[in-house]
Amino acid sequence: MTNLNNVTKILHAAHHAPSADNSQPWKFIWHNPTLNVMFDADRVGSYTFPATSPATILTMGAVLENICQAAFASNCHLDIQIPKVINPDKPLFFKIEIDQPEVACVFENDFPLFKRHTNRFPFQKSKIPFEVIEVLKKLTEGSARVVVFDRPNQIQEISSLVKIASQIRFRTRELHEWLAKSFRFDSYADDGLDISTLDLPPGGKYFLKLISSWKRMLWLNKIGAYKFLAGIDAGPISDAPALVAIISSCEYQDVLSAGRLMDRVWIDSNSNGLAVQPYFVVADQLHRRKSDQIPAELVSEADDLFKKAERIFQFNNDEALQMLFRIGYPTKTPVLSKRVPLDKVLEIDAPETL
């Protein structure tokens, strides 16, 4: 029997998953009692990672984790079907049959997953308690695992990786243009990267507008702008009390599991009073190197990045870094990213059911 309250809450939970630059690339297709989770190429295809990229798969793993947490809280049973690979022409990430109780068991809007957020501001210098670190280390999902770095020498080494990866990113046209298209200078925008969530200095807004043009960025890079920007990017990492790495195999289902684990670490950390800032730049450049997407003139730098990352993260077999978190206790409460209206990402095959 369909309980509309439960389904609506589960959809809202799914819609609150994290995504690259808050692009919200998902599309939900509800056909009672089945929910299909797809990629919305028409809405976001021109300014974010494609459906088959690890960044998008991590996002969809986070969507799945939110659905599972909401279903558990609503006493709903889920039958989850996950394909082994993604069809780039019709990307279905997973489908779920939702078996609902007859009586609504609705959780409140203060449910932890709705409070998950990104904090790009400075963190306190205080160390994270040993017992908190130990709990994080034990979290897993499928083949995906967590590695925590809290020694100063480890943190400095990883900061240098972020700097190398960022220098590559700021000289890669495709990535720069995606980032520029994601900027939202209007606080009323319901998707994209709201600049009020960034730790910008006075005049920072106008600098972002200046570098949004690739033509201007090319000129600025000739005088070392990419080094300056990469230094800004890596600075918060070097000051972090701890870093969390999410590592898994690169098979589709394993990256999806990494997305679930990423989301769970994030939600649990926020629930325990920790601030979290995601850094995908190192993982992204390593993935792009593996798939030969690095500009030819930057390949040697990407090779150097890989060698250093392999030594620091100690990958097993075909493992790779999927996500890096900076974590610590906050000094400032950030603005939460907005969401597009649910009806923009929801298609209902059976209108009478919802």
C-alpha positions as CSV (number, residue, x, y, z in Angstrom):
1,M,0.0,0.0,0.0
2,T,1.4,3.4,-1.0
3,N,1.9,5.9,1.8
4,L,2.5,9.3,0.2
5,N,4.1,10.8,3.2
6,N,6.8,8.2,3.3
7,V,7.6,8.4,-0.4
8,T,7.7,12.2,-0.4
9,K,10.1,12.3,2.6
10,I,12.4,9.7,0.9
11,L,12.4,11.8,-2.2
12,H,13.3,15.0,-0.2
13,A,16.1,13.1,1.5
14,A,17.5,11.9,-1.9
15,H,17.3,15.5,-3.1
16,H,19.5,16.6,-0.3
17,A,22.5,14.6,-1.3
18,P,25.8,16.4,-2.0
19,S,26.9,17.0,-5.6
20,A,29.8,18.6,-7.5
21,D,29.4,22.4,-7.2
22,N,25.8,21.8,-6.0
23,S,24.8,20.8,-9.6
24,Q,22.2,18.3,-8.4
25,P,22.5,16.2,-11.5
26,W,19.9,13.6,-10.6
27,K,16.5,12.9,-12.1
28,F,14.0,10.8,-10.1
29,I,11.4,8.8,-12.0
30,W,8.7,7.4,-9.8
31,H,6.5,4.6,-11.1
32,N,4.7,3.1,-8.1
33,P,6.3,1.3,-6.3
34,T,9.7,1.8,-8.2
35,L,12.0,4.7,-8.1
36,N,14.6,5.0,-10.9
37,V,17.6,7.4,-10.4
38,M,18.9,8.8,-13.6
39,F,21.2,11.6,-14.9
40,D,19.5,14.8,-16.0
41,A,21.6,15.6,-19.1
42,D,19.1,18.2,-20.3
43,R,19.3,20.3,-17.2
44,V,23.0,20.0,-16.2
45,G,24.8,18.3,-19.0
46,S,26.6,21.5,-20.2
47,Y,28.2,22.5,-17.0
48,T,29.1,19.5,-14.8
49,F,30.8,16.2,-14.8
50,P,29.2,13.6,-17.3
51,A,27.1,10.7,-16.1
52,T,29.9,8.2,-16.3
53,S,32.5,10.2,-14.3
54,P,33.5,9.2,-10.8
55,A,32.3,12.6,-9.5
56,T,28.7,11.9,-10.7
57,I,28.8,8.3,-9.5
58,L,29.9,9.4,-6.0
59,T,27.0,11.8,-6.0
60,M,24.5,9.0,-6.9
61,G,26.0,6.9,-4.2
62,A,25.2,9.7,-1.8
63,V,21.7,9.8,-3.1
64,L,21.4,6.1,-2.4
65,E,22.7,6.5,1.1
66,N,20.2,9.3,1.8
67,I,17.4,7.1,0.5
68,C,18.5,4.2,2.7
69,Q,18.7,6.3,5.8
70,A,15.3,7.9,5.1
71,A,13.7,4.5,4.4
72,F,15.1,3.0,7.6
73,A,13.6,5.9,9.6
74,S,10.3,5.5,7.8
75,N,10.1,1.7,8.3
76,C,10.2,1.2,4.6
77,H,11.8,-1.9,3.0
78,L,13.9,-1.4,-0.1
79,D,14.7,-3.8,-2.9
80,I,17.8,-2.1,-4.5
81,Q,18.9,-3.1,-8.0
82,I,22.3,-1.8,-9.2
83,P,23.7,-2.4,-12.7
84,K,27.3,-3.5,-13.1
85,V,28.1,-0.7,-15.5
86,I,26.5,2.6,-16.6
87,N,25.0,3.0,-20.1
88,P,26.2,6.5,-21.1
89,D,23.3,6.8,-23.6
90,K,20.7,6.2,-20.9
91,P,22.4,6.4,-17.5
92,L,20.3,4.5,-14.9
93,F,22.3,4.5,-11.7
94,F,20.0,2.2,-9.7
95,K,16.4,1.4,-9.3
96,I,14.6,0.8,-6.0
97,E,11.3,-0.9,-5.2
98,I,9.9,0.7,-2.0
99,D,7.7,-1.5,0.2
100,Q,6.0,0.9,2.6
101,P,4.1,0.4,5.8
102,E,0.4,1.2,5.9
103,V,0.9,3.7,8.7
104,A,3.1,6.7,8.1
105,C,6.3,6.8,10.2
106,V,7.5,10.3,9.2
107,F,10.8,11.7,10.5
108,E,11.2,15.4,11.2
109,N,13.1,17.9,9.1
110,D,15.9,18.0,11.7
111,F,16.9,14.5,10.6
112,P,20.7,14.5,10.4
113,L,21.0,14.1,6.6
114,F,19.1,17.4,6.2
115,K,21.8,19.2,8.3
116,R,24.8,17.9,6.3
117,H,26.6,20.9,4.8
118,T,29.9,22.1,3.4
119,N,32.1,24.5,5.6
120,R,34.8,26.3,3.6
121,F,35.7,28.6,6.4
122,P,38.7,28.3,8.8
123,F,38.5,25.6,11.4
124,Q,39.6,25.7,15.0
125,K,43.1,24.5,15.7
126,S,42.0,22.0,18.4
127,K,42.7,18.3,17.8
128,I,39.9,15.9,17.1
129,P,39.5,13.4,20.0
130,F,41.1,10.0,19.5
131,E,37.8,8.1,19.9
132,V,36.2,10.2,17.2
133,I,39.1,9.4,14.8
134,E,38.9,5.7,15.7
135,V,35.1,5.6,14.9
136,L,35.8,7.2,11.5
137,K,38.5,4.7,10.6
138,K,36.2,1.8,11.1
139,L,33.5,3.0,8.7
140,T,33.2,0.9,5.4
141,E,30.8,0.3,2.6
142,G,31.5,-2.6,0.3
143,S,35.1,-2.3,-0.8
144,A,35.2,1.4,0.1
145,R,37.2,2.3,3.2
146,V,38.3,5.3,5.2
147,V,41.8,6.5,6.0
148,V,42.3,9.3,8.5
149,F,45.4,11.5,8.5
150,D,46.0,13.6,11.6
151,R,49.8,13.8,11.8
152,P,51.2,17.2,10.7
153,N,53.8,15.7,8.3
154,Q,51.0,13.7,6.6
155,I,48.7,16.7,6.3
156,Q,51.5,18.8,4.8
157,E,52.3,16.1,2.2
158,I,48.6,15.9,1.2
159,S,48.4,19.7,1.0
160,S,51.2,19.6,-1.6
161,L,49.1,17.1,-3.6
162,V,46.2,19.4,-3.5
163,K,48.4,22.2,-4.8
164,I,49.8,20.1,-7.7
165,A,46.3,19.0,-8.6
166,S,44.9,22.5,-8.4
167,Q,47.6,23.9,-10.6
168,I,46.6,21.3,-13.3
169,R,42.9,22.1,-12.8
170,F,43.3,25.9,-13.3
171,R,45.1,25.2,-16.6
172,T,42.5,22.8,-17.9
173,R,39.9,24.6,-20.0
174,E,37.0,22.2,-19.6
175,L,37.3,22.1,-15.8
176,H,37.7,25.9,-15.5
177,E,34.6,26.5,-17.7
178,W,32.5,24.1,-15.7
179,L,33.5,25.9,-12.5
180,A,32.8,29.3,-14.0
181,K,29.4,28.2,-15.1
182,S,28.6,26.9,-11.6
183,F,29.2,30.2,-9.8
184,R,26.1,31.9,-8.5
185,F,26.5,35.5,-7.7
186,D,22.8,35.8,-7.0
187,S,21.9,34.6,-3.5
188,Y,18.4,33.6,-4.8
189,A,19.8,30.9,-7.1
190,D,18.7,27.4,-6.1
191,D,21.5,25.4,-7.7
192,G,25.2,25.9,-8.4
193,L,28.0,27.3,-6.2
194,D,26.6,30.1,-4.1
195,I,29.5,32.5,-3.6
196,S,28.2,33.3,-0.1
197,T,29.3,29.8,0.9
198,L,32.9,30.6,0.0
199,D,35.5,32.1,2.3
200,L,36.2,35.1,0.0
201,P,38.4,38.2,0.9
202,P,37.1,41.7,0.2
203,G,36.8,42.0,-3.6
204,G,36.8,38.3,-4.0
205,K,33.4,38.3,-5.8
206,Y,34.8,40.6,-8.5
207,F,38.0,38.5,-8.9
208,L,35.8,35.4,-9.5
209,K,33.9,37.3,-12.2
210,L,37.3,38.3,-13.7
211,I,38.7,34.8,-14.0
212,S,35.4,33.3,-15.2
213,S,36.5,33.9,-18.8
214,W,38.9,31.3,-20.0
215,K,40.5,33.8,-22.3
216,R,41.3,36.1,-19.4
217,M,42.4,33.0,-17.3
218,L,44.8,32.0,-20.1
219,W,46.4,35.5,-19.9
220,L,46.5,35.5,-16.1
221,N,48.1,32.1,-16.1
222,K,51.1,33.5,-18.1
223,I,51.9,35.6,-15.0
224,G,51.4,32.6,-12.6
225,A,47.7,33.0,-11.6
226,Y,47.3,29.3,-11.5
227,K,50.0,29.0,-8.8
228,F,48.4,31.7,-6.7
229,L,45.0,30.1,-6.9
230,A,46.3,26.6,-6.2
231,G,48.1,28.0,-3.1
232,I,44.8,29.5,-1.9
233,D,43.1,26.1,-2.6
234,A,45.7,24.1,-0.6
235,G,46.1,26.5,2.3
236,P,43.1,25.3,4.3
237,I,44.3,21.7,3.9
238,S,47.7,22.5,5.5
239,D,45.9,24.0,8.5
240,A,43.5,21.1,8.9
241,P,43.3,19.2,12.2
242,A,42.7,16.0,10.2
243,L,42.0,14.8,6.7
244,V,39.7,11.9,5.7
245,A,40.3,9.9,2.5
246,I,37.6,7.7,0.9
247,I,39.3,5.0,-1.1
248,S,37.8,2.2,-3.2
249,S,38.2,0.2,-6.4
250,C,37.3,2.0,-9.6
251,E,34.6,-0.4,-10.7
252,Y,31.1,1.3,-11.0
253,Q,29.5,-0.5,-8.0
254,D,32.6,0.2,-5.8
255,V,32.6,3.9,-6.6
256,L,28.9,4.0,-5.9
257,S,29.7,2.4,-2.5
258,A,32.4,5.0,-2.0
259,G,29.7,7.7,-2.5
260,R,27.5,6.1,0.2
261,L,30.5,6.0,2.5
262,M,31.4,9.6,1.7
263,D,27.9,10.7,2.5
264,R,27.7,8.7,5.8
265,V,31.1,10.1,7.0
266,W,29.9,13.6,6.2
267,I,26.5,13.2,7.9
268,D,28.0,11.6,11.0
269,S,30.8,14.2,11.3
270,N,28.3,17.1,11.0
271,S,26.1,15.4,13.6
272,N,29.1,15.2,16.0
273,G,29.8,18.9,15.6
274,L,32.6,18.6,13.1
275,A,32.8,20.8,10.0
276,V,33.6,19.2,6.7
277,Q,35.0,20.5,3.4
278,P,35.2,18.2,0.4
279,Y,38.2,18.3,-1.9
280,F,37.8,16.3,-5.1
281,V,40.6,17.9,-7.0
282,V,43.3,15.3,-6.3
283,A,40.9,12.4,-7.1
284,D,39.7,14.1,-10.2
285,Q,43.1,14.6,-11.7
286,L,44.1,11.0,-10.9
287,H,41.0,9.8,-12.6
288,R,41.5,12.0,-15.6
289,R,45.1,10.8,-15.8
290,K,43.9,7.2,-15.9
291,S,41.5,8.0,-18.7
292,D,44.0,10.1,-20.7
293,Q,42.1,13.4,-20.2
294,I,45.0,15.4,-19.0
295,P,46.2,18.1,-21.5
296,A,49.4,16.9,-23.1
297,E,51.5,19.7,-21.7
298,L,50.4,18.8,-18.1
299,V,50.9,15.0,-18.3
300,S,54.3,15.0,-16.5
301,E,52.8,17.0,-13.6
302,A,49.9,14.5,-13.4
303,D,52.4,11.6,-13.4
304,D,54.2,13.2,-10.5
305,L,50.9,13.7,-8.7
306,F,50.1,9.9,-9.2
307,K,53.5,8.8,-7.8
308,K,53.2,10.9,-4.7
309,A,49.6,10.0,-4.1
310,E,50.4,6.3,-4.5
311,R,53.1,6.6,-1.8
312,I,50.9,8.6,0.6
313,F,47.6,6.7,0.3
314,Q,49.1,3.2,-0.1
315,F,46.5,2.0,-2.7
316,N,45.8,-1.8,-2.9
317,N,45.4,-3.4,-6.3
318,D,43.1,-1.2,-8.5
319,E,42.1,1.2,-5.7
320,A,42.0,4.9,-6.1
321,L,41.3,8.0,-4.1
322,Q,37.6,8.9,-4.5
323,M,37.3,11.9,-2.1
324,L,39.3,13.9,0.4
325,F,37.7,15.7,3.4
326,R,39.1,18.5,5.5
327,I,37.6,18.1,9.0
328,G,37.7,20.0,12.2
329,Y,35.7,22.1,14.6
330,P,34.0,25.1,13.0
331,T,34.7,28.8,13.7
332,K,31.8,29.9,11.7
333,T,28.4,28.6,10.6
334,P,28.2,28.5,6.8
335,V,25.3,29.3,4.5
336,L,23.6,26.1,3.5
337,S,23.4,25.4,-0.3
338,K,19.9,25.6,-1.7
339,R,18.0,23.1,-3.7
340,V,16.0,23.4,-6.9
341,P,12.3,22.6,-6.4
342,L,11.7,18.9,-6.1
343,D,9.3,18.9,-9.0
344,K,12.1,20.0,-11.3
345,V,14.0,16.8,-10.7
346,L,11.0,14.4,-10.4
347,E,9.0,12.7,-13.2
348,I,5.9,10.7,-12.2
349,D,4.8,7.9,-14.5
350,A,1.8,7.2,-12.4
351,P,0.3,10.6,-11.3
352,E,-2.4,9.0,-9.1
353,T,0.2,7.6,-6.7
354,L,1.9,10.7,-5.6
